Amino acid sequence: MPETAKFVDPRRWKALIFIALAQLMVVLDATIVNIALPSAQADLGISDGNRQWVITAYALAFGGLLLFGGRIADLWGRKQTFIVGLIGFAAASAVGGAALNTGMLLGARALQGVFGALLAPSALSLLAVMFTDPKERAKAFGVFGAIAGGGGAVGLILGGVLTEYMDWRWTFFVNIPFAIVAAIGAVAVIREPVESHNSSRLDIPGVILATTGLVSLVYGFTRAESDGWSAGPTIGLFVAAAVLLLAFVVVESRVKAPLLPLRVVADRNRGGVYASLALAIIGMFGLFLFLTYYMQIVKGYSPVKTGFAFLPMVAGMITGSTQIGARLMTRVPARLLMGPGFLVASVGMLLLTQIDLDTSYPALILPGFLLLGLGMGTAFMPAMSLATHGVEPRDAGVASAMVNTSQQVGGAIGTALLNTIAASATTEYAKSHAAGATSRTALQLQSMVHGYTAAIWWAVGILVLAAVIAITFINAGQPEGGGAVAGSGDGAAEDAVPVMAH
């Protein structure tokens, strides 16, 4: 972010508390819902084909509107956008908790994504304009990232506790007090420099084309599950997505104030980072969904036990990010951390393709989780720094938002794609083994596991492809210390969070 003001706010450290609390709420919400999903599905009668939309509706609205949210924050003012985002997120959470059917729950999740897209970039840019001293800014983003990053672990445990001992609906209601406290604190202590606003016209055509194009793309993957890959509606959605996204690129190349300046993604290194991160998240998002169901339905774990079972992966991510990636990224070129990191993660994923009805958690799932977390954490930290390396100051916010966008859209596509693959493989296995089955329940469980492993095999290949892209496209040398990466303070700490959260 450019240093747009010399104003130093004496209450900036108090403001950091409420900004970090808001981000904690967003991160916590994502992991809580993963743990609560099996209970919500059973209660509301959500079909297996639609269950992934509880995750995808949020991720797609969030990812598709992040760039728009960043521009709204520039236009309205970051403090006002932040408060509106908090109030809207709390209201959407209340609707989700009170959901009476599938449509109401999915609508609430989409609304959470819309307001999250206002909240995340405004929180990030508030820190950037309030902390203008480089040392203070680095410290603020470090605290912000640590607090928000811990939300991934807190969400897994809290989601299990609320689901098991209260009700899955409380995994939505718990957001409301967070939002109220953060909003009151924001009104009281946040002061935004007025001269940091950007009054450029809003690129409405870009917003419409990008959002509708991404929705068509993800919905195409979803329809492939029910209609087949060669069905007319499936092909039509993919064609529509291609036309809309191509039109978006054309529009962005011609308008005076584009939503996404193409120079940001045209750079070889940044393009490589966005592509490899999106692919890595495609592989990871589906895994969270499948293994939540595997541990609760196949293994019989309680929601609380499932939450604790995921913690080693979160610990591995934090360790890989802070102890390996952060320590080496000023000494080693980014591609030599990202490529091997994604490969280590693919080895962890490869172990998880071996799950069965009686798989031992300590012998197989635990080492798989640890390798996956360590590899992804190691790759993420240099990726976040490189994502804004060498970018023009006027584009630093957009470049940072693009990291979040690639993650969220990758997650939405990954959940839809891998869920489709898993559902198809499950159906085929059940049909082909129905004649020799001695127990209907055993066949059903074995079919589910077969579907999960089929999808995880695809995730292994996607992670390997992410490694190849990182090694091939990214050629920047290591930064000369932390300050050489333009905007790294703006993006590195916060942008790592959504990955761990989901």
C-alpha positions as CSV (number, residue, x, y, z in Angstrom):
1,M,0.0,0.0,0.0
2,P,1.3,3.5,-0.7
3,E,2.0,5.6,2.3
4,T,-0.7,8.1,1.6
5,A,-0.6,10.0,4.9
6,K,1.9,11.1,7.5
7,F,-0.8,11.2,10.2
8,V,0.0,9.0,13.1
9,D,-3.0,7.9,15.1
10,P,-2.3,7.6,18.8
11,R,-5.1,5.0,19.1
12,R,-3.8,2.8,16.3
13,W,-2.8,-0.1,18.6
14,K,-6.2,-0.2,20.2
15,A,-7.7,-0.2,16.7
16,L,-5.5,-3.2,15.8
17,I,-7.4,-5.2,18.5
18,F,-10.8,-4.7,16.9
19,I,-9.5,-5.1,13.4
20,A,-7.9,-8.4,14.3
21,L,-11.0,-9.5,16.2
22,A,-13.1,-9.0,13.0
23,Q,-10.6,-11.0,11.0
24,L,-10.7,-13.7,13.6
25,M,-14.4,-13.9,13.2
26,V,-14.2,-14.5,9.5
27,V,-11.5,-17.1,9.8
28,L,-13.2,-18.9,12.7
29,D,-16.5,-19.0,10.8
30,A,-15.0,-21.0,7.9
31,T,-13.5,-23.8,10.0
32,I,-16.5,-23.9,12.4
33,V,-18.8,-24.6,9.4
34,N,-16.7,-27.4,8.1
35,I,-17.0,-29.3,11.4
36,A,-20.7,-28.6,11.7
37,L,-21.6,-29.5,8.2
38,P,-22.5,-33.2,8.7
39,S,-24.9,-32.2,11.5
40,A,-26.5,-29.4,9.4
41,Q,-26.9,-31.7,6.4
42,A,-28.7,-34.3,8.5
43,D,-30.9,-31.7,10.2
44,L,-32.0,-29.8,7.1
45,G,-32.0,-32.8,4.7
46,I,-29.3,-31.3,2.4
47,S,-28.4,-33.7,-0.5
48,D,-24.9,-35.0,-1.0
49,G,-24.7,-33.0,-4.2
50,N,-25.7,-29.8,-2.6
51,R,-23.7,-30.0,0.7
52,Q,-20.6,-28.6,-0.9
53,W,-22.5,-25.4,-1.7
54,V,-22.6,-24.6,2.0
55,I,-18.8,-24.1,1.6
56,T,-18.8,-23.0,-2.0
57,A,-21.5,-20.3,-1.8
58,Y,-19.4,-18.5,0.8
59,A,-16.1,-19.0,-0.9
60,L,-17.4,-18.0,-4.3
61,A,-19.2,-14.8,-3.1
62,F,-16.1,-13.9,-1.0
63,G,-13.6,-14.6,-3.8
64,G,-15.7,-13.2,-6.6
65,L,-16.3,-9.9,-4.8
66,L,-13.0,-9.3,-3.1
67,L,-11.6,-6.9,-5.7
68,F,-15.0,-5.1,-5.7
69,G,-14.9,-4.9,-1.9
70,G,-11.4,-3.3,-2.1
71,R,-12.6,-0.7,-4.5
72,I,-15.7,0.0,-2.4
73,A,-13.5,0.5,0.6
74,D,-11.4,3.0,-1.4
75,L,-14.6,4.8,-2.5
76,W,-16.7,4.9,0.6
77,G,-13.9,5.0,3.1
78,R,-12.3,2.0,4.8
79,K,-13.8,2.6,8.3
80,Q,-17.3,2.9,7.0
81,T,-16.9,-0.2,4.8
82,F,-15.4,-2.2,7.7
83,I,-18.4,-1.4,10.0
84,V,-21.0,-2.2,7.2
85,G,-19.1,-5.5,6.6
86,L,-19.3,-6.4,10.3
87,I,-23.0,-5.6,10.7
88,G,-23.9,-7.4,7.5
89,F,-21.8,-10.5,8.4
90,A,-23.5,-10.6,11.8
91,A,-27.0,-10.4,10.2
92,A,-26.2,-13.1,7.6
93,S,-24.9,-15.3,10.5
94,A,-28.2,-14.9,12.3
95,V,-30.1,-15.9,9.2
96,G,-27.8,-19.0,8.8
97,G,-28.3,-20.0,12.4
98,A,-32.1,-19.7,12.0
99,A,-32.1,-21.6,8.6
100,L,-35.2,-23.7,8.1
101,N,-34.2,-25.3,4.8
102,T,-31.3,-25.8,2.4
103,G,-32.1,-22.6,0.4
104,M,-32.1,-20.4,3.5
105,L,-28.8,-21.8,4.7
106,L,-27.1,-21.4,1.3
107,G,-28.4,-17.9,0.9
108,A,-27.1,-17.0,4.3
109,R,-23.6,-18.4,3.4
110,A,-23.6,-16.4,0.2
111,L,-24.5,-13.2,2.1
112,Q,-21.7,-14.0,4.6
113,G,-19.3,-14.1,1.6
114,V,-20.6,-10.8,0.3
115,F,-20.0,-9.0,3.5
116,G,-16.8,-10.8,4.1
117,A,-15.6,-9.4,0.8
118,L,-16.2,-5.9,2.2
119,L,-14.7,-6.7,5.6
120,A,-11.4,-8.4,4.6
121,P,-9.9,-5.8,2.3
122,S,-11.1,-2.9,4.4
123,A,-9.5,-4.4,7.5
124,L,-6.2,-5.0,5.7
125,S,-6.1,-1.5,4.1
126,L,-7.0,0.2,7.5
127,L,-3.9,-1.3,9.0
128,A,-1.9,-0.2,6.0
129,V,-3.0,3.5,6.2
130,M,-2.9,3.6,10.1
131,F,0.5,2.1,10.5
132,T,2.8,4.2,8.3
133,D,6.1,3.5,10.1
134,P,7.7,0.4,8.4
135,K,8.8,-1.2,11.7
136,E,5.4,-0.5,13.4
137,R,3.6,-1.8,10.2
138,A,5.6,-5.0,10.2
139,K,4.8,-5.5,13.9
140,A,1.1,-4.8,13.4
141,F,0.7,-7.2,10.5
142,G,2.6,-9.8,12.5
143,V,0.2,-9.5,15.4
144,F,-2.8,-9.4,13.0
145,G,-1.6,-12.5,11.2
146,A,-0.8,-14.4,14.3
147,I,-4.2,-13.7,15.9
148,A,-6.2,-14.4,12.7
149,G,-4.1,-17.4,11.9
150,G,-4.8,-18.9,15.3
151,G,-8.5,-18.7,14.4
152,G,-8.1,-21.8,12.2
153,A,-7.3,-23.9,15.2
154,V,-9.8,-22.1,17.5
155,G,-12.5,-22.7,14.9
156,L,-11.9,-26.4,14.6
157,I,-12.2,-26.9,18.4
158,L,-15.0,-24.4,19.0
159,G,-16.9,-25.9,16.0
160,G,-16.7,-29.3,17.5
161,V,-17.7,-28.2,21.0
162,L,-20.7,-26.1,19.8
163,T,-21.9,-28.8,17.5
164,E,-21.6,-31.7,20.0
165,Y,-22.7,-30.0,23.2
166,M,-25.2,-27.4,21.9
167,D,-26.3,-27.3,18.3
168,W,-24.8,-26.7,14.8
169,R,-26.8,-23.5,14.7
170,W,-24.6,-22.0,17.3
171,T,-21.6,-22.2,14.9
172,F,-23.4,-19.3,13.1
173,F,-24.8,-17.4,16.2
174,V,-21.3,-17.3,17.7
175,N,-20.3,-14.7,15.1
176,I,-22.8,-12.1,16.4
177,P,-21.0,-11.1,19.6
178,F,-17.7,-10.9,17.8
179,A,-19.2,-8.6,15.2
180,I,-20.9,-6.4,17.8
181,V,-17.7,-5.9,19.9
182,A,-15.6,-5.2,16.8
183,A,-18.1,-2.7,15.4
184,I,-18.4,-0.8,18.7
185,G,-14.6,-0.7,19.0
186,A,-14.3,0.5,15.4
187,V,-16.7,3.4,15.9
188,A,-14.8,4.3,19.1
189,V,-11.1,4.1,18.2
190,I,-10.6,3.9,14.4
191,R,-9.7,7.1,12.6
192,E,-8.9,6.9,8.9
193,P,-6.9,9.5,7.1
194,V,-9.3,11.2,4.6
195,E,-6.6,11.8,2.0
196,S,-6.1,8.0,1.7
197,H,-9.4,7.7,-0.2
198,N,-9.4,6.9,-4.0
199,S,-12.2,8.5,-5.9
200,S,-11.7,6.7,-9.2
201,R,-15.0,5.6,-10.9
202,L,-16.2,2.1,-10.0
203,D,-15.7,-0.5,-12.8
204,I,-19.3,-1.9,-12.7
205,P,-19.0,-4.0,-16.0
206,G,-15.8,-5.6,-14.6
207,V,-17.6,-6.6,-11.3
208,I,-20.5,-8.1,-13.2
209,L,-18.5,-10.0,-15.7
210,A,-16.0,-11.4,-13.2
211,T,-18.6,-12.5,-10.7
212,T,-21.0,-14.1,-13.2
213,G,-18.1,-15.7,-15.1
214,L,-16.8,-17.4,-11.9
215,V,-20.3,-18.4,-10.8
216,S,-20.9,-20.1,-14.2
217,L,-17.6,-21.9,-13.9
218,V,-18.2,-23.3,-10.4
219,Y,-21.8,-24.2,-11.2
220,G,-20.6,-26.0,-14.3
221,F,-18.5,-28.3,-12.1
222,T,-21.5,-28.9,-9.8
223,R,-23.9,-29.7,-12.7
224,A,-21.3,-32.2,-14.0
225,E,-22.1,-34.4,-10.9
226,S,-25.8,-34.6,-11.6
227,D,-26.0,-34.3,-15.4
228,G,-22.6,-35.6,-16.5
229,W,-19.6,-33.9,-18.1
230,S,-21.0,-34.1,-21.7
231,A,-24.5,-32.9,-20.9
232,G,-25.8,-29.8,-22.5
233,P,-26.3,-27.7,-19.4
234,T,-22.8,-28.6,-18.2
235,I,-21.1,-27.6,-21.5
236,G,-23.3,-24.5,-21.7
237,L,-22.1,-23.3,-18.3
238,F,-18.5,-23.8,-19.1
239,V,-18.9,-22.0,-22.5
240,A,-20.7,-19.1,-20.7
241,A,-17.9,-18.9,-18.1
242,A,-15.2,-18.8,-20.8
243,V,-17.1,-16.0,-22.8
244,L,-17.8,-14.0,-19.6
245,L,-14.2,-14.2,-18.3
246,L,-12.8,-13.4,-21.7
247,A,-15.1,-10.4,-21.9
248,F,-13.8,-9.4,-18.5
249,V,-10.2,-9.4,-19.7
250,V,-11.2,-7.3,-22.8
251,V,-13.1,-4.8,-20.6
252,E,-10.2,-4.5,-18.1
253,S,-7.8,-3.7,-20.9
254,R,-9.9,-0.8,-22.1
255,V,-11.5,1.0,-19.1
256,K,-9.7,3.9,-17.5
257,A,-10.1,2.6,-13.9
258,P,-10.2,-1.2,-14.2
259,L,-11.3,-3.4,-11.3
260,L,-8.1,-5.5,-12.0
261,P,-5.4,-3.8,-13.9
262,L,-4.0,-6.5,-16.3
263,R,-0.4,-5.3,-15.6
264,V,-0.8,-6.9,-12.1
265,V,-1.3,-10.4,-13.4
266,A,0.7,-10.1,-16.6
267,D,4.0,-10.2,-14.6
268,R,5.6,-13.6,-14.9
269,N,6.3,-14.0,-11.2
270,R,3.0,-12.7,-9.9
271,G,1.1,-14.7,-12.5
272,G,3.0,-17.8,-11.4
273,V,2.1,-17.2,-7.7
274,Y,-1.6,-16.7,-8.4
275,A,-1.8,-19.8,-10.6
276,S,0.1,-22.1,-8.3
277,L,-1.7,-20.9,-5.2
278,A,-5.1,-21.3,-6.8
279,L,-4.2,-24.9,-7.8
280,A,-2.9,-25.7,-4.3
281,I,-6.1,-24.5,-2.7
282,I,-8.2,-26.5,-5.3
283,G,-6.5,-29.6,-3.9
284,M,-6.9,-28.6,-0.2
285,F,-10.5,-27.4,0.0
286,G,-12.0,-30.7,-1.1
287,L,-9.8,-32.6,1.3
288,F,-11.2,-30.7,4.3
289,L,-14.7,-31.6,3.2
290,F,-14.0,-35.3,2.5
291,L,-12.0,-35.9,5.7
292,T,-14.6,-34.2,7.9
293,Y,-17.2,-36.7,6.6
294,Y,-14.7,-39.6,6.6
295,M,-13.8,-39.1,10.3
296,Q,-17.4,-38.4,11.5
297,I,-19.4,-40.9,9.4
298,V,-16.9,-43.7,8.5
299,K,-14.6,-43.6,11.6
300,G,-17.4,-42.5,14.0
301,Y,-15.5,-39.6,15.5
302,S,-17.5,-37.0,17.4
303,P,-17.4,-33.3,16.1
304,V,-15.0,-32.4,18.9
305,K,-12.7,-35.3,18.2
306,T,-12.8,-34.4,14.5
307,G,-11.7,-30.8,15.3
308,F,-8.7,-32.1,17.4
309,A,-7.8,-34.5,14.6
310,F,-7.3,-31.6,12.1
311,L,-5.1,-29.6,14.5
312,P,-1.8,-31.3,13.5
313,M,-2.3,-30.0,10.0
314,V,-2.9,-26.5,11.2
315,A,0.2,-26.8,13.5
316,G,2.2,-28.0,10.5
317,M,1.0,-25.0,8.4
318,I,2.0,-22.5,11.2
319,T,5.4,-24.3,11.7
320,G,6.1,-24.4,7.9
321,S,5.1,-20.8,7.5
322,T,6.9,-19.2,10.5
323,Q,9.9,-21.5,11.1
324,I,10.7,-22.6,7.5
325,G,9.2,-20.3,5.0
326,A,9.7,-17.0,6.9
327,R,13.3,-17.9,7.9
328,L,14.4,-19.0,4.4
329,M,12.6,-16.6,2.1
330,T,15.2,-13.9,2.4
331,R,18.0,-16.4,1.6
332,V,16.5,-18.8,-1.0
333,P,14.6,-17.9,-4.2
334,A,10.9,-18.3,-3.8
335,R,10.5,-21.0,-6.4
336,L,13.0,-23.2,-4.4
337,L,10.6,-23.0,-1.4
338,M,7.3,-23.1,-3.2
339,G,8.1,-26.0,-5.6
340,P,9.4,-28.3,-2.9
341,G,6.8,-27.1,-0.4
342,F,3.9,-28.2,-2.8
343,L,5.7,-31.5,-3.5
344,V,6.0,-32.2,0.2
345,A,2.3,-31.4,0.6
346,S,1.5,-33.8,-2.3
347,V,3.4,-36.6,-0.5
348,G,1.1,-36.0,2.5
349,M,-1.9,-36.1,0.2
350,L,-0.6,-39.3,-1.4
351,L,-0.6,-40.9,2.1
352,L,-4.2,-40.0,2.5
353,T,-5.2,-41.8,-0.7
354,Q,-4.6,-45.0,1.3
355,I,-7.5,-44.4,3.8
356,D,-9.9,-47.3,4.3
357,L,-12.7,-48.4,6.7
358,D,-10.2,-49.4,9.4
359,T,-7.3,-46.9,8.8
360,S,-5.3,-46.0,11.9
361,Y,-5.2,-42.2,12.6
362,P,-1.6,-42.2,14.2
363,A,-0.1,-44.5,11.5
364,L,-1.5,-42.9,8.4
365,I,-3.7,-39.9,8.8
366,L,-1.5,-38.0,11.3
367,P,1.7,-38.2,9.2
368,G,-0.3,-37.2,6.1
369,F,-1.7,-34.2,7.9
370,L,1.7,-33.1,9.2
371,L,3.4,-33.3,5.7
372,L,0.5,-31.5,4.1
373,G,0.6,-28.7,6.6
374,L,4.4,-28.3,6.6
375,G,4.6,-28.3,2.8
376,M,1.8,-25.8,2.3
377,G,3.0,-23.5,5.1
378,T,6.5,-23.5,3.7
379,A,5.2,-22.6,0.2
380,F,2.7,-20.0,1.3
381,M,5.0,-17.5,3.1
382,P,7.3,-16.7,0.1
383,A,4.3,-16.8,-2.2
384,M,2.5,-14.1,-0.2
385,S,5.6,-11.9,-0.3
386,L,6.3,-12.4,-4.0
387,A,2.7,-11.7,-4.8
388,T,3.3,-8.0,-4.4
389,H,7.0,-8.0,-5.2
390,G,7.9,-5.1,-7.6
391,V,4.3,-4.0,-8.0
392,E,3.6,-0.3,-8.5
393,P,2.4,1.4,-5.3
394,R,-1.0,2.2,-6.8
395,D,-1.5,-1.5,-7.5
396,A,-0.3,-2.9,-4.2
397,G,-3.8,-3.3,-2.8
398,V,-5.1,-5.0,-5.9
399,A,-2.1,-7.4,-6.0
400,S,-2.7,-8.3,-2.4
401,A,-6.5,-8.8,-3.0
402,M,-5.7,-11.0,-6.0
403,V,-3.9,-13.5,-3.6
404,N,-7.1,-13.8,-1.6
405,T,-9.2,-14.0,-4.8
406,S,-7.1,-16.8,-6.3
407,Q,-7.4,-18.7,-3.0
408,Q,-11.1,-18.2,-2.6
409,V,-12.0,-19.0,-6.2
410,G,-9.6,-21.9,-6.2
411,G,-11.3,-23.2,-3.1
412,A,-14.8,-22.8,-4.7
413,I,-13.7,-24.6,-7.9
414,G,-11.8,-27.3,-5.9
415,T,-14.8,-28.1,-3.7
416,A,-17.1,-28.3,-6.6
417,L,-14.7,-30.3,-8.8
418,L,-13.5,-32.8,-6.2
419,N,-17.0,-33.3,-4.8
420,T,-18.2,-34.1,-8.3
421,I,-15.4,-36.6,-8.8
422,A,-16.0,-38.2,-5.4
423,A,-19.8,-38.5,-5.9
424,S,-19.4,-40.1,-9.4
425,A,-16.8,-42.6,-8.1
426,T,-19.0,-43.4,-5.1
427,T,-22.0,-44.2,-7.3
428,E,-20.0,-46.3,-9.8
429,Y,-18.4,-48.3,-7.0
430,A,-21.8,-49.0,-5.3
431,K,-23.3,-50.2,-8.6
432,S,-20.4,-52.4,-9.6
433,H,-20.2,-54.1,-6.1
434,A,-23.9,-54.3,-5.3
435,A,-24.2,-58.0,-6.3
436,G,-21.5,-59.3,-4.1
437,A,-22.2,-57.1,-1.0
438,T,-23.0,-58.9,2.2
439,S,-24.1,-55.7,4.0
440,R,-25.8,-52.7,2.6
441,T,-24.2,-50.4,5.3
442,A,-20.7,-51.8,4.7
443,L,-21.1,-51.3,0.9
444,Q,-22.3,-47.7,1.5
445,L,-19.3,-46.9,3.7
446,Q,-16.8,-48.6,1.4
447,S,-18.3,-46.7,-1.6
448,M,-17.9,-43.4,0.2
449,V,-14.3,-44.1,1.0
450,H,-13.6,-45.1,-2.6
451,G,-15.1,-41.8,-3.7
452,Y,-13.0,-39.9,-1.3
453,T,-9.8,-41.6,-2.3
454,A,-10.6,-41.1,-6.0
455,A,-10.9,-37.4,-5.4
456,I,-7.7,-37.2,-3.3
457,W,-5.8,-38.9,-6.1
458,W,-6.8,-35.9,-8.3
459,A,-5.7,-33.5,-5.5
460,V,-2.3,-35.2,-5.5
461,G,-1.9,-34.5,-9.3
462,I,-3.2,-30.9,-8.8
463,L,-0.5,-30.2,-6.1
464,V,2.2,-31.6,-8.3
465,L,1.0,-29.3,-11.1
466,A,1.2,-26.4,-8.7
467,A,4.8,-27.3,-7.9
468,V,5.7,-27.5,-11.6
469,I,4.1,-24.0,-12.3
470,A,6.0,-22.5,-9.3
471,I,9.3,-23.9,-10.4
472,T,8.8,-23.1,-14.1
473,F,7.2,-19.6,-14.1
474,I,8.7,-18.0,-11.0
475,N,12.2,-16.7,-11.6
476,A,12.6,-13.9,-9.1
477,G,15.6,-14.1,-6.8
478,Q,15.3,-13.9,-3.1
479,P,14.3,-10.5,-1.6
480,E,17.1,-8.5,-0.1
481,G,15.6,-8.5,3.4
482,G,12.0,-8.0,4.3
483,G,11.7,-4.5,2.9
484,A,12.5,-5.3,-0.7
485,V,9.2,-6.9,-1.3
486,A,6.8,-4.1,-2.2
487,G,3.7,-4.4,-0.1
488,S,4.8,-7.6,1.6
489,G,3.7,-6.2,4.9
490,D,0.3,-5.5,3.4
491,G,-0.3,-8.9,2.1
492,A,1.9,-11.6,3.7
493,A,0.5,-11.9,7.2
494,E,-3.2,-11.6,6.4
495,D,-3.3,-13.4,3.1
496,A,-1.9,-16.6,4.6
497,V,-5.0,-16.8,6.8
498,P,-7.8,-17.8,4.5
499,V,-5.9,-20.9,3.4
500,M,-5.4,-22.2,6.9
501,A,-8.9,-21.3,7.8
502,H,-10.6,-23.3,5.1
